[in-house]
Amino acid sequence: MHDSGHADMGEDAYRPTCLPGENALDGSDFAPKRVLPDQHQRRQSGMTRTARRLLVLGDPDPFTTYECGRSSPFVIVCDHAGRSLPQQLGTLGLSGADLERHIAWDIGAGAVASRLGEMLDATVIRQNYSRLVIDCNRPPGSPTSIAEISERTTIPGNVGLSSADRDRRAQEIFEQYHHRIEQELNRRLAASEPTVLIAMHSFTPSYLSVERPWHIGLLYRHVGFARVLIDLLRTEDPAVGDNEPYRVSDETDYTLPVHGERRHLPHVGIEIRQDLVAEEVGQVRWATLLARLLPMAYQRLIGDGANAN
């Protein structure tokens, strides 16, 4: 952990061979949209534009996009890939040890997403800031969007925030990341490219002292693609959670309801237990398995003429 409050990527340091500057894109490539997110998002969130910036020179961009090619129907997003902190927020009053825990990010998820994207020749969009700054899979303004307590840990830097402080985090991080996802999905729609949205996450082996036995869980409300993938996964590993350890809802989720359901795209949330992907060997194992099964699931879906969602 750097003194500035930045966090390095730790176990998620893996980057695909298409490095930024070649086919990969980061937030700086979309600077105009970072300054002025689309009007629809601002109307939905009820935000007002604030004058003072949160992100300053030296802060990471809100997202990084890897485009190793466009031959794949899969778009892989990772809402909690990073654990960086804006310099102006310091460490949010937390210790370095706390900022390495699951409360700060989805351990291993970003690395699995990047490896999977490379294997599938797919687009990957990773969000770079800690979920403790703002959770990019929660509707802005919801009680868990900027958590004051995560599991049993108080987040001092999130207590008593003004509306302007909350708006800055939403405008400069949340909106920019989701605008980039929108942009990619709109591009694919305009080009008539088939699209499957994969939201990659990881979950802690126990939460509030409750053990979680699943190795991987799939999250969905529309059964088509997810159901096919569950059946395939269970031929490889019986410990597959069906809407476990979470369930998708409009109150607790943003990415799948907004980018998957509303667009009627095949989609699924993938949750892998963090102890299984904390190290490189596990990340490679799960990325390799998913790289084999995801195309099989998609081919079965379109071959059977099932519900595309």
SERO-4910 file (N, C-alpha, C, O; in steps of 0.05 Angstrom, whole numbers):
BEGIN
 pado doro    nc1    nc2    nc3   cac1   cac2   cac3    cc1    cc2    cc3    oc1    oc2    oc3
  Met    A     17    -24      0      0      0      0     18     25      0     35     28     17
  His    A     13     42    -19     29     67    -21     18     88     -1     -5     88      5
  Asp    A     37    105      7     29    126     26      7    144     15     -8    156     30
  Ser    A      6    147    -12    -13    165    -24    -42    156    -21    -60    171    -27
  Gly    A    -45    131    -13    -72    120    -12    -79    103    -36   -100     91    -37
  His    A    -60    102    -56    -64     84    -78    -59     56    -69    -43     51    -51
  Ala    A    -73     37    -81    -67      9    -77    -57     -3   -103    -69      3   -124
  Asp    A    -36    -19   -102    -28    -33   -126    -48    -55   -131    -65    -61   -114
  Met    A    -45    -69   -153    -65    -89   -160    -60   -115   -146    -77   -133   -149
  Gly    A    -37   -119   -132    -33   -143   -116    -36   -168   -133    -24   -171   -154
  Glu    A    -53   -186   -123    -57   -211   -136    -70   -208   -164    -69   -227   -180
  Asp    A    -82   -185   -169    -95   -181   -195    -77   -165   -214    -87   -151   -232
  Ala    A    -51   -168   -211    -33   -153   -228    -31   -164   -257    -19   -151   -274
  Tyr    A    -43   -187   -262    -42   -198   -290    -55   -179   -310    -76   -168   -305
  Arg    A    -41   -175   -332    -52   -160   -354    -50   -177   -380    -30   -191   -384
  Pro    A    -70   -176   -397    -69   -190   -422    -45   -181   -439    -34   -159   -434
  Thr    A    -38   -196   -459    -16   -189   -477    -23   -164   -494     -4   -151   -504
  Cys    A    -48   -158   -498    -55   -133   -512    -54   -110   -491    -74   -105   -478
  Leu    A    -31    -98   -489    -27    -78   -468    -38    -51   -476    -42    -46   -500
  Pro    A    -44    -33   -457    -53     -6   -464    -33      7   -483     -8      4   -479
  Gly    A    -43     20   -502    -26     32   -523    -27     16   -548    -18     25   -570
  Glu    A    -36    -10   -546    -39    -26   -570    -69    -28   -575    -81     -9   -586
  Asn    A    -82    -50   -568   -111    -52   -572   -127    -46   -547   -151    -44   -547
  Ala    A   -113    -43   -524   -127    -38   -499   -131     -8   -495   -116      9   -505
  Leu    A   -153     -2   -480   -160     26   -476   -163     30   -446   -172     12   -432
  Asp    A   -156     54   -436   -162     61   -409   -179     86   -408   -186     97   -429
  Gly    A   -186     95   -384   -205    117   -382   -195    143   -395   -212    159   -403
  Ser    A   -169    146   -398   -159    170   -410   -166    172   -440   -166    194   -451
  Asp    A   -172    149   -452   -180    150   -480   -208    161   -484   -216    165   -507
  Phe    A   -223    165   -462   -250    174   -464   -254    199   -447   -275    203   -435
  Ala    A   -234    216   -447   -234    239   -429   -259    257   -432   -270    265   -412
  Pro    A   -269    263   -456   -293    280   -458   -317    268   -443   -332    282   -431
  Lys    A   -319    241   -445   -342    228   -432   -338    227   -402   -357    225   -386
  Arg    A   -312    227   -393   -308    228   -364   -317    255   -352   -326    256   -330
  Val    A   -314    276   -368   -321    303   -358   -352    306   -359   -364    318   -341
  Leu    A   -364    296   -380   -392    300   -384   -407    274   -389   -412    267   -412
  Pro    A   -413    258   -368   -428    233   -372   -455    240   -384   -465    262   -383
  Asp    A   -468    219   -396   -492    224   -411   -515    234   -393   -516    228   -369
  Gln    A   -532    250   -404   -553    264   -389   -572    244   -376   -582    249   -354
  His    A   -577    222   -390   -596    202   -379   -587    192   -352   -604    190   -333
  Gln    A   -561    185   -349   -552    175   -324   -554    196   -302   -562    190   -279
  Arg    A   -548    221   -309   -550    242   -288   -579    247   -279   -584    251   -256
  Arg    A   -598    245   -298   -626    249   -291   -635    226   -273   -649    230   -254
  Gln    A   -626    201   -280   -634    178   -264   -624    180   -235   -639    174   -217
  Ser    A   -599    188   -232   -587    189   -205   -595    214   -189   -591    214   -165
  Gly    A   -607    234   -202   -614    258   -189   -591    275   -180   -593    290   -160
  Met    A   -568    272   -193   -544    285   -184   -542    313   -196   -553    319   -217
  Thr    A   -527    330   -182   -521    356   -193   -491    357   -199   -475    344   -185
  Arg    A   -483    371   -219   -455    373   -227   -439    389   -206   -448    411   -198
  Thr    A   -417    378   -196   -402    391   -176   -376    403   -188   -366    392   -207
  Ala    A   -366    425   -176   -344    439   -188   -317    427   -181   -301    423   -199
  Arg    A   -313    420   -156   -287    410   -147   -284    381   -155   -302    364   -150
  Arg    A   -261    374   -166   -256    347   -176   -246    329   -153   -232    338   -135
  Leu    A   -254    303   -154   -244    283   -136   -218    272   -146   -198    271   -131
  Leu    A   -217    264   -171   -193    251   -183   -174    273   -193   -182    292   -207
  Val    A   -149    270   -186   -129    290   -193   -106    276   -207   -106    252   -210
  Leu    A    -87    293   -217    -64    282   -232    -50    261   -215    -44    266   -191
  Gly    A    -46    238   -226    -33    216   -212    -52    195   -203    -44    172   -197
  Asp    A    -78    201   -202    -98    180   -196   -103    162   -220   -101    172   -243
  Pro    A   -108    137   -215   -115    119   -238   -140    128   -252   -157    141   -240
  Asp    A   -143    120   -277   -169    124   -290   -190    106   -278   -183     85   -266
  Pro    A   -215    113   -281   -236     96   -269   -238     68   -280   -248     50   -265
  Phe    A   -230     63   -304   -233     37   -316   -210     32   -335   -196     50   -344
  Thr    A   -205      7   -341   -187     -1   -362   -201    -21   -380   -214    -40   -370
  Thr    A   -199    -17   -406   -211    -35   -425   -190    -50   -441   -171    -38   -451
  Tyr    A   -192    -76   -442   -174    -92   -459   -190   -104   -482   -211   -117   -478
  Glu    A   -181    -98   -506   -194   -109   -530   -173   -124   -545   -159   -114   -562
  Cys    A   -171   -150   -538   -151   -167   -552   -161   -175   -579   -146   -188   -595
  Gly    A   -185   -169   -585   -197   -175   -611   -227   -173   -608   -238   -169   -586
  Arg    A   -241   -174   -630   -271   -171   -630   -284   -195   -643   -307   -193   -653
  Ser    A   -271   -218   -642   -283   -242   -654   -302   -256   -635   -317   -273   -644
  Ser    A   -302   -249   -610   -318   -263   -590   -344   -248   -584   -345   -224   -586
  Pro    A   -366   -263   -578   -390   -250   -570   -390   -240   -541   -408   -226   -533
  Phe    A   -369   -247   -526   -369   -242   -497   -358   -214   -491   -337   -206   -501
  Val    A   -372   -200   -474   -362   -176   -461   -360   -181   -432   -381   -187   -419
  Ile    A   -336   -180   -420   -332   -187   -393   -327   -161   -377   -308   -146   -383
  Val    A   -342   -157   -356   -339   -133   -339   -333   -142   -311   -341   -163   -302
  Cys    A   -318   -126   -297   -310   -132   -269   -313   -107   -252   -296    -89   -252
  Asp    A   -336   -106   -238   -343    -82   -223   -324    -76   -200   -321    -53   -192
  His    A   -312    -97   -188   -296    -94   -164   -268   -104   -168   -256   -116   -151
  Ala    A   -257    -99   -193   -230   -110   -199   -208    -96   -184   -189   -109   -176
  Gly    A   -211    -70   -178   -189    -55   -167   -193    -48   -138   -215    -51   -127
  Arg    A   -172    -39   -126   -173    -29    -98   -158     -3    -95   -149      4    -73
  Ser    A   -156     12   -116   -143     38   -115   -161     58    -99   -185     55    -98
  Leu    A   -148     78    -88   -162    100    -74   -153    126    -85   -130    131    -89
  Pro    A   -172    145    -89   -164    172    -98   -145    184    -77   -150    181    -53
  Gln    A   -125    199    -86   -106    211    -67   -120    228    -46   -112    229    -23
  Gln    A   -141    242    -55   -154    261    -36   -169    247    -14   -176    259      6
  Leu    A   -174    221    -17   -188    206      4   -169    191     23   -178    178     42
  Gly    A   -143    193     18   -124    180     36   -129    150     36   -131    137     15
  Thr    A   -131    139     60   -137    110     63   -165    105     74   -171     83     83
  Leu    A   -182    126     73   -209    124     83   -209    117    113   -229    108    124
  Gly    A   -187    122    126   -184    117    155   -179     88    162   -182     80    185
  Leu    A   -173     71    142   -169     43    145   -140     35    145   -123     50    134
  Ser    A   -134     12    156   -106      2    156   -101    -11    129   -119    -17    114
  Gly    A    -75    -14    123    -67    -28     99    -79    -56     98    -86    -66     76
  Ala    A    -79    -69    121    -90    -97    121   -120    -97    114   -129   -115     99
  Asp    A   -135    -78    124   -163    -77    117   -167    -72     87   -186    -83     74
  Leu    A   -150    -56     75   -153    -49     47   -144    -72     28   -147    -70      4
  Glu    A   -133    -93     40   -127   -117     24   -148   -139     27   -147   -159     13
  Arg    A   -167   -134     45   -188   -154     50   -210   -153     29   -210   -135     12
  His    A   -228   -172     31   -250   -174     12   -269   -150     13   -284   -144     -6
  Ile    A   -269   -135     36   -287   -112     38   -279    -90     18   -295    -74     11
  Ala    A   -254    -91      9   -244    -70     -9   -246    -76    -39   -247    -58    -55
  Trp    A   -247   -103    -45   -247   -110    -73   -254   -140    -76   -257   -154    -55
  Asp    A   -258   -149   -100   -264   -177   -105   -237   -191   -112   -228   -190   -134
  Ile    A   -225   -203    -91   -199   -215    -94   -199   -235   -117   -215   -253   -118
  Gly    A   -180   -232   -135   -176   -251   -157   -194   -247   -181   -189   -258   -202
  Ala    A   -216   -232   -177   -236   -230   -199   -225   -216   -223   -230   -224   -246
  Gly    A   -210   -194   -219   -199   -179   -242   -179   -196   -258   -179   -195   -283
  Ala    A   -163   -212   -244   -143   -228   -258   -157   -250   -274   -150   -256   -297
  Val    A   -178   -263   -262   -193   -283   -277   -206   -271   -302   -206   -282   -323
  Ala    A   -218   -247   -298   -231   -233   -321   -211   -228   -343   -218   -232   -367
  Ser    A   -188   -218   -336   -168   -211   -356   -158   -236   -371   -155   -236   -395
  Arg    A   -152   -257   -356   -143   -282   -368   -165   -294   -386   -159   -304   -408
  Leu    A   -189   -293   -376   -212   -304   -391   -215   -288   -417   -220   -300   -439
  Gly    A   -213   -262   -416   -216   -246   -439   -195   -252   -460   -201   -253   -484
  Glu    A   -170   -257   -451   -149   -263   -469   -154   -290   -483   -150   -294   -507
  Met    A   -163   -310   -467   -169   -337   -478   -191   -336   -498   -191   -352   -517
  Leu    A   -211   -319   -493   -235   -318   -510   -233   -298   -533   -251   -296   -550
  Asp    A   -211   -282   -533   -209   -260   -552   -232   -240   -548   -243   -231   -568
  Ala    A   -238   -234   -523   -261   -219   -516   -253   -191   -505   -230   -187   -497
  Thr    A   -273   -173   -504   -269   -147   -491   -273   -150   -461   -291   -163   -452
  Val    A   -254   -137   -446   -255   -137   -417   -255   -108   -407   -238    -93   -416
  Ile    A   -274   -101   -390   -275    -74   -378   -273    -78   -348   -291    -89   -335
  Arg    A   -251    -68   -337   -246    -70   -308   -248    -43   -294   -237    -23   -304
  Gln    A   -262    -43   -272   -264    -18   -256   -241    -18   -236   -235    -38   -223
  Asn    A   -228      5   -233   -202      6   -220   -202     14   -191   -182     11   -177
  Tyr    A   -225     25   -180   -225     36   -153   -238     16   -134   -255      0   -141
  Ser    A   -230     19   -109   -241      2    -88   -271      6    -86   -282     28    -89
  Arg    A   -285    -16    -80   -314    -14    -76   -321      3    -52   -344     11    -48
  Leu    A   -301      8    -34   -306     25    -11   -307     55    -18   -319     70     -3
  Val    A   -296     62    -41   -299     90    -51   -328     93    -61   -342    112    -53
  Ile    A   -336     75    -79   -363     73    -88   -367     46   -100   -349     37   -115
  Asp    A   -388     33    -94   -393      6   -105   -406      9   -132   -428     19   -135
  Cys    A   -392      0   -153   -401      3   -180   -421    -19   -188   -428    -21   -212
  Asn    A   -430    -35   -169   -452    -53   -174   -476    -47   -156   -491    -65   -149
  Arg    A   -478    -23   -147   -501    -14   -131   -513     11   -144   -498     28   -154
  Pro    A   -539     14   -144   -551     39   -154   -541     63   -138   -541     61   -113
  Pro    A   -532     84   -151   -523    108   -135   -546    118   -117   -569    119   -125
  Gly    A   -538    124    -93   -558    133    -73   -569    111    -56   -582    117    -36
  Ser    A   -564     86    -64   -574     64    -47   -558     62    -21   -535     73    -21
  Pro    A   -568     50      0   -554     49     25   -527     36     24   -509     43     40
  Thr    A   -522     18      5   -496      5      4   -478     15    -19   -457      4    -25
  Ser    A   -487     37    -32   -470     49    -53   -443     58    -42   -423     53    -54
  Ile    A   -444     73    -20   -419     82     -6   -423     73     23   -435     87     39
  Ala    A   -412     50     29   -417     37     55   -403     51     78   -379     57     76
  Glu    A   -417     56     99   -405     66    124   -395     42    141   -376     46    157
  Ile    A   -407     19    138   -398     -5    151   -398    -28    130   -417    -31    116
  Ser    A   -376    -42    128   -374    -65    110   -368    -90    127   -348    -91    141
  Glu    A   -386   -109    126   -386   -132    144   -386   -120    172   -406   -108    180
  Arg    A   -365   -123    188   -364   -112    215   -345    -89    218   -338    -81    240
  Thr    A   -335    -79    195   -314    -58    196   -326    -31    189   -338    -27    168
  Thr    A   -322    -11    207   -331     16    201   -311     29    182   -287     25    184
  Ile    A   -321     44    162   -305     58    142   -305     88    150   -323    102    141
  Pro    A   -286     97    166   -287    125    175   -290    146    153   -304    166    157
  Gly    A   -276    141    131   -276    161    109   -303    163     95   -306    180     78
  Asn    A   -321    145    101   -348    145     88   -370    155    107   -393    157     99
  Val    A   -363    161    131   -383    170    151   -388    200    149   -369    216    148
  Gly    A   -413    207    147   -421    235    147   -414    250    122   -409    274    122
  Leu    A   -414    236     99   -408    250     74   -430    269     66   -454    264     71
  Ser    A   -422    291     53   -442    309     42   -453    298     16   -441    280      4
  Ser    A   -475    309      7   -486    301    -19   -466    307    -41   -464    292    -61
  Ala    A   -451    330    -39   -432    337    -60   -409    316    -60   -400    309    -82
  Asp    A   -400    307    -37   -379    287    -36   -388    261    -50   -374    248    -65
  Arg    A   -413    253    -44   -424    229    -56   -427    232    -86   -420    213   -101
  Asp    A   -436    255    -94   -439    260   -123   -413    259   -138   -412    248   -160
  Arg    A   -391    269   -126   -366    269   -139   -357    240   -144   -347    234   -166
  Arg    A   -360    224   -124   -352    196   -128   -368    182   -150   -358    167   -167
  Ala    A   -394    188   -150   -411    176   -171   -405    186   -198   -403    171   -218
  Gln    A   -401    213   -200   -396    225   -227   -369    217   -238   -367    212   -262
  Glu    A   -349    215   -222   -322    212   -232   -313    183   -234   -293    176   -248
  Ile    A   -327    165   -220   -319    137   -221   -342    120   -232   -340    107   -253
  Phe    A   -364    119   -218   -387    102   -225   -397    108   -253   -400     90   -270
  Glu    A   -403    134   -259   -414    141   -285   -395    135   -308   -403    126   -329
  Gln    A   -369    140   -303   -350    136   -324   -347    107   -331   -346    100   -355
  Tyr    A   -346     90   -311   -345     61   -316   -369     51   -331   -366     36   -350
  His    A   -393     58   -322   -417     48   -335   -421     61   -362   -433     48   -380
  His    A   -412     85   -366   -414     97   -392   -397     81   -412   -404     77   -435
  Arg    A   -373     72   -403   -356     56   -420   -369     30   -428   -367     21   -451
  Ile    A   -383     17   -409   -397     -8   -415   -419     -2   -436   -422    -16   -455
  Glu    A   -434     19   -431   -455     28   -449   -444     32   -477   -456     23   -497
  Gln    A   -422     46   -478   -410     52   -504   -403     26   -519   -408     24   -543
  Glu    A   -391      7   -506   -384    -18   -519   -408    -33   -528   -409    -44   -551
  Leu    A   -429    -35   -511   -453    -49   -519   -468    -35   -542   -479    -48   -559
  Asn    A   -468     -8   -542   -480      7   -564   -465      2   -590   -477     -1   -611
  Arg    A   -438      2   -588   -423     -3   -612   -429    -31   -624   -433    -33   -649
  Arg    A   -431    -51   -607   -437    -78   -617   -465    -80   -628   -469    -93   -648
  Leu    A   -484    -66   -616   -511    -65   -627   -511    -53   -655   -524    -63   -673
  Ala    A   -498    -30   -658   -497    -16   -683   -484    -33   -705   -491    -31   -729
  Ala    A   -465    -50   -697   -451    -67   -716   -464    -94   -719   -454   -111   -733
  Ser    A   -487    -98   -706   -501   -124   -707   -484   -147   -698   -486   -169   -709
  Glu    A   -467   -142   -678   -450   -163   -667   -464   -177   -644   -475   -164   -626
  Pro    A   -465   -204   -644   -477   -218   -621   -462   -212   -596   -437   -209   -596
  Thr    A   -477   -210   -573   -464   -201   -548   -475   -218   -525   -499   -222   -522
  Val    A   -457   -227   -508   -463   -240   -483   -448   -225   -461   -424   -222   -462
  Leu    A   -463   -216   -441   -451   -200   -419   -444   -219   -396   -461   -233   -385
  Ile    A   -418   -218   -388   -409   -233   -365   -399   -214   -344   -381   -198   -349
  Ala    A   -411   -215   -320   -402   -198   -298   -386   -216   -278   -398   -234   -266
  Met    A   -361   -210   -275   -343   -228   -260   -339   -216   -232   -333   -193   -228
  His    A   -343   -234   -212   -340   -227   -184   -326   -250   -169   -322   -271   -180
  Ser    A   -319   -244   -144   -311   -266   -126   -324   -261    -98   -331   -238    -92
  Phe    A   -326   -282    -83   -339   -280    -56   -322   -292    -35   -306   -311    -40
  Thr    A   -324   -282    -11   -309   -291     12   -319   -318     22   -343   -323     21
  Pro    A   -301   -336     30   -310   -363     39   -329   -362     63   -344   -381     66
  Ser    A   -328   -341     79   -347   -339    101   -355   -309    103   -338   -292     98
  Tyr    A   -379   -304    111   -389   -277    114   -406   -276    140   -425   -291    143
  Leu    A   -398   -257    157   -412   -255    183   -413   -282    197   -434   -290    209
  Ser    A   -390   -296    196   -386   -322    209   -402   -345    197   -403   -367    208
  Val    A   -415   -341    174   -429   -362    160   -412   -373    137   -404   -358    120
  Glu    A   -407   -399    138   -390   -411    117   -406   -414     91   -430   -419     91
  Arg    A   -391   -411     69   -403   -413     43   -390   -437     28   -366   -436     22
  Pro    A   -405   -458     23   -393   -483     13   -388   -483    -17   -374   -500    -27
  Trp    A   -400   -464    -32   -398   -465    -61   -370   -457    -71   -356   -441    -59
  His    A   -362   -469    -93   -337   -461   -106   -342   -439   -126   -325   -421   -129
  Ile    A   -365   -439   -138   -372   -419   -158   -403   -416   -157   -417   -436   -152
  Gly    A   -412   -393   -161   -441   -388   -162   -449   -371   -186   -434   -354   -194
  Leu    A   -472   -377   -197   -482   -361   -219   -506   -345   -210   -524   -355   -197
  Leu    A   -506   -319   -218   -528   -301   -210   -544   -292   -234   -532   -286   -255
  Tyr    A   -570   -293   -232   -587   -286   -255   -616   -284   -245   -623   -294   -224
  Arg    A   -632   -271   -262   -662   -272   -259   -675   -284   -283   -697   -295   -282
  His    A   -661   -281   -306   -671   -293   -331   -656   -319   -336   -631   -319   -336
  Val    A   -670   -341   -341   -658   -367   -337   -642   -378   -361   -627   -396   -358
  Gly    A   -646   -367   -385   -635   -379   -409   -606   -386   -408   -599   -410   -404
  Phe    A   -588   -366   -412   -560   -372   -413   -549   -383   -387   -533   -402   -387
  Ala    A   -557   -371   -365   -546   -379   -339   -553   -409   -333   -536   -423   -323
  Arg    A   -577   -417   -340   -586   -445   -335   -569   -465   -350   -561   -485   -340
  Val    A   -563   -458   -375   -546   -476   -392   -518   -477   -380   -506   -499   -378
  Leu    A   -507   -455   -371   -480   -454   -360   -479   -469   -333   -459   -483   -328
  Ile    A   -499   -467   -316   -500   -482   -291   -498   -512   -297   -483   -526   -284
  Asp    A   -514   -521   -316   -514   -550   -322   -486   -559   -331   -477   -581   -324
  Leu    A   -473   -543   -347   -446   -550   -357   -426   -550   -334   -410   -568   -331
  Leu    A   -428   -530   -317   -409   -528   -294   -412   -551   -275   -392   -561   -264
  Arg    A   -436   -561   -271   -441   -582   -252   -430   -609   -262   -428   -628   -246
  Thr    A   -424   -611   -287   -411   -635   -297   -381   -635   -290   -368   -655   -291
  Glu    A   -371   -611   -282   -343   -608   -275   -338   -605   -245   -318   -614   -235
  Asp    A   -358   -594   -231   -355   -588   -203   -383   -587   -191   -399   -571   -199
  Pro    A   -388   -605   -172   -415   -606   -160   -422   -582   -142   -445   -577   -136
  Ala    A   -401   -567   -133   -405   -545   -114   -411   -519   -129   -397   -499   -126
  Val    A   -432   -520   -146   -440   -496   -161   -465   -484   -149   -486   -498   -146
  Gly    A   -464   -459   -141   -488   -446   -130   -506   -435   -151   -498   -422   -170
  Asp    A   -532   -440   -147   -553   -430   -165   -565   -405   -151   -580   -408   -132
  Asn    A   -558   -381   -161   -564   -356   -147   -554   -357   -118   -568   -349    -99
  Glu    A   -530   -366   -115   -515   -366    -90   -487   -356    -95   -476   -361   -116
  Pro    A   -475   -341    -76   -485   -334    -49   -502   -310    -48   -509   -300    -27
  Tyr    A   -511   -299    -71   -528   -276    -72   -550   -280    -93   -550   -299   -108
  Arg    A   -570   -263    -92   -591   -262   -112   -591   -234   -124   -587   -214   -110
  Val    A   -596   -232   -149   -598   -206   -163   -623   -192   -155   -645   -204   -155
  Ser    A   -621   -166   -150   -645   -150   -144   -639   -121   -154   -616   -114   -158
  Asp    A   -661   -106   -158   -657    -79   -167   -646    -61   -145   -635    -40   -151
  Glu    A   -649    -70   -120   -639    -54    -98   -609    -58    -93   -595    -40    -83
  Thr    A   -599    -83    -99   -572    -90    -91   -554    -94   -116   -530   -100   -112
  Asp    A   -564    -91   -140   -548    -95   -164   -553    -73   -184   -575    -61   -185
  Tyr    A   -533    -69   -201   -536    -49   -222   -528    -60   -249   -543    -57   -269
  Thr    A   -505    -73   -251   -494    -81   -277   -512   -100   -292   -518    -94   -315
  Leu    A   -521   -122   -280   -537   -141   -295   -565   -130   -301   -574   -133   -324
  Pro    A   -579   -118   -282   -605   -107   -289   -604    -86   -311   -622    -85   -329
  Val    A   -584    -68   -310   -584    -46   -329   -572    -54   -356   -584    -48   -377
  His    A   -549    -67   -356   -535    -73   -381   -543   -100   -393   -541   -104   -417
  Gly    A   -553   -118   -376   -561   -144   -386   -591   -147   -391   -600   -151   -413
  Glu    A   -607   -143   -370   -636   -148   -371   -649   -127   -389   -665   -134   -406
  Arg    A   -643   -102   -385   -657    -81   -401   -651    -82   -430   -667    -74   -447
  Arg    A   -628    -93   -437   -621    -95   -465   -629   -123   -477   -626   -128   -501
  His    A   -640   -140   -460   -648   -167   -468   -624   -183   -480   -627   -197   -500
  Leu    A   -601   -179   -467   -577   -194   -475   -574   -220   -459   -582   -220   -435
  Pro    A   -564   -241   -470   -555   -264   -454   -535   -253   -434   -516   -238   -441
  His    A   -537   -261   -409   -520   -250   -388   -519   -268   -364   -537   -285   -360
  Val    A   -499   -265   -348   -497   -280   -323   -476   -266   -305   -456   -255   -315
  Gly    A   -481   -267   -279   -461   -259   -259   -446   -284   -250   -459   -304   -243
  Ile    A   -420   -283   -250   -404   -306   -241   -389   -299   -216   -374   -279   -216
  Glu    A   -393   -314   -195   -380   -310   -169   -362   -334   -164   -372   -357   -163
  Ile    A   -336   -330   -160   -318   -351   -153   -308   -347   -125   -301   -324   -117
  Arg    A   -306   -368   -109   -297   -365    -81   -268   -355    -81   -251   -365    -95
  Gln    A   -263   -335    -64   -238   -320    -66   -213   -337    -59   -192   -332    -71
  Asp    A   -216   -356    -41   -192   -372    -35   -184   -390    -58   -162   -400    -58
  Leu    A   -202   -394    -78   -195   -410   -101   -182   -394   -123   -171   -406   -142
  Val    A   -183   -367   -121   -171   -350   -143   -152   -329   -132   -146   -310   -146
  Ala    A   -144   -332   -107   -125   -313    -95    -98   -314   -107    -83   -295   -107
  Glu    A    -90   -338   -118    -64   -342   -129    -66   -348   -159    -88   -355   -169
  Glu    A    -44   -346   -173    -44   -349   -202    -54   -376   -211    -69   -378   -231
  Val    A    -46   -397   -197    -54   -424   -206    -84   -427   -207    -95   -439   -225
  Gly    A    -98   -416   -187   -127   -417   -186   -140   -400   -207   -160   -407   -219
  Gln    A   -128   -376   -211   -138   -358   -232   -137   -371   -259   -156   -369   -275
  Val    A   -115   -384   -265   -112   -397   -291   -132   -420   -294   -144   -424   -314
  Arg    A   -135   -436   -272   -152   -459   -273   -181   -451   -279   -194   -462   -296
  Trp    A   -191   -431   -265   -219   -423   -269   -223   -408   -295   -244   -412   -308
  Ala    A   -204   -392   -303   -206   -379   -329   -206   -399   -352   -221   -397   -371
  Thr    A   -189   -420   -349   -188   -441   -370   -214   -456   -371   -224   -462   -393
  Leu    A   -226   -463   -348   -251   -477   -347   -273   -461   -360   -289   -471   -377
  Leu    A   -275   -435   -352   -296   -418   -363   -292   -413   -393   -311   -410   -408
  Ala    A   -267   -411   -401   -262   -406   -430   -271   -430   -447   -277   -426   -470
  Arg    A   -272   -453   -435   -282   -477   -449   -312   -478   -448   -325   -485   -468
  Leu    A   -324   -472   -425   -353   -476   -421   -370   -453   -431   -392   -458   -441
  Leu    A   -361   -429   -430   -377   -406   -438   -385   -408   -468   -409   -405   -474
  Pro    A   -366   -413   -486   -375   -417   -514   -393   -440   -518   -411   -439   -535
  Met    A   -389   -462   -503   -407   -485   -505   -435   -477   -497   -455   -484   -510
  Ala    A   -438   -462   -475   -464   -453   -465   -477   -435   -486   -501   -438   -490
  Tyr    A   -462   -417   -498   -474   -399   -518   -483   -415   -542   -505   -409   -553
  Gln    A   -467   -433   -552   -475   -449   -575   -500   -466   -569   -517   -469   -586
  Arg    A   -502   -477   -545   -526   -492   -538   -550   -474   -537   -572   -481   -545
  Leu    A   -546   -450   -526   -568   -431   -524   -580   -423   -551   -604   -425   -555
  Ile    A   -562   -415   -569   -572   -407   -596   -581   -431   -612   -598   -429   -629
  Gly    A   -568   -454   -607   -576   -478   -622   -603   -488   -614   -618   -499   -631
  Asp    A   -610   -485   -588   -636   -495   -578   -658   -474   -582   -681   -480   -579
  Gly    A   -650   -450   -590   -670   -428   -593   -682   -421   -566   -706   -413   -565
  Ala    A   -667   -424   -545   -677   -418   -518   -680   -388   -514   -671   -372   -531
  Asn    A   -692   -381   -491   -694   -352   -484   -666   -341   -482   -649   -350   -467
  Ala    A   -661   -320   -498   -634   -309   -501   -624   -297   -475   -600   -293   -472
  Asn    A   -642   -290   -456   -633   -278   -432   -624   -298   -411   -616   -291   -389
***
